[in-house]
Amino acid sequence: MAVAADSPAPVTGAGTILRLIRDRRAATRTELMELTGLGRSTVSNRLDALLAHGLIVPAAGSASTGGRPPTKFDFNRRAALVLSADLGATHSRLALTDLEGEVLAERAREIAIAEGPEHVLTWLEGTFDDLIAEAGRDRSEICGVGVGVPGPVEFAQGAPVAPPIMPGWDGYPVGARLSDRFGAPALVDNDVNIMALGEYWARWREVEHLMYVKVGTGIGCGIVAGGRIHRGAQGAAGDIGHISVPESDEAACRCGNVGCLEAVAGGGAMAKRLTAMGIDAPNARAVVRLAREGRPEAVQLVRRAGRELGEVLAAAVNFFNPGVIVVGGDVADAHEQLFAGVREVVYQRSLPLATRSLRIVQGALGDRAGVIGAAVMVIEDVLAPAAVDLAVARRAAA
Ligand SMILES: [Zn+2]
């Protein structure tokens, strides 16, 4: 839901009241009055508007009796549905969620993004319809669509921009097409950004500043700053895979430079090195399997990749001061050696103040980080206080 920048929302409108209830900071009129400084009748008006929208419900055991209004309120997570998709290079996952990002139905499939937008989005639209039917719901309940793609995105346009591994997708209006199809706003972002948002939402909301590092075939990073995705001026923030690593033996990178982090520490780079040693390792997953089996060459490579990743992260930690670094992706999901290398270098190289309470952890959501994050992106947009205030005002004017 787009909100004009020049429409100042009252800081304590219905949207703010909803936020306090959603965050479980307040559930009763008295608590809301204390937190907002509003009078009882104003709080009651706001609550009535939210009740009329179905966005809140009387809390269990607090339904009105004998003409007395309910005393406690809960966020109504069932008020609407979200469609979300995490489109990967070769594997995609789709989900239907409620307004808390809980997955109600989902589907995963091997499908090549390189098949192009027509092929992939036709499948996606049909599968979204299947998920809605499977959950026994209706398309009219969809309040938004969120999609992550494996490449750079012009967020405001909802379109990929010169994505290296997505032929045919450059400038394709993914957001506009899905918005038309499902009659709801559609947001598109880079896959690592939505994974960062998913992990943040699931476990780290109190931390506020988080870096999510995906180590798969390549290496990417999503940044959550002050509870929001930091995309940068051109949507290129967090592209740590192409930061040069010192003493990295000049490995050639797909970006055209040499010595990039991804070219020495990515799963694809490690697979190439093992293959050059005469070991059968066609891809990142094979590297992980060999490392898990204790194959010394693979263990050494993964550990070294961890240290090289650590070099770049140590600098990022000094620069950004995150409260947590979440590491996910195929390679991270499988091997302790990577974490050992990352921790060793980050705690040794970063400034003590920046690492005093820094945690470096594995992702909690695994393969679902992307779909949950894409849903959260939509939920946070649709339920942003200003957006809720606008929806309430429109209803009142209608
Ligand atoms: Zn590069």
Residues whose N, C-alpha, C, O or C-beta is under 5 A from the ligand:
A	BS01	ZN	G241 H242 C253 R254 C255 N257 C260
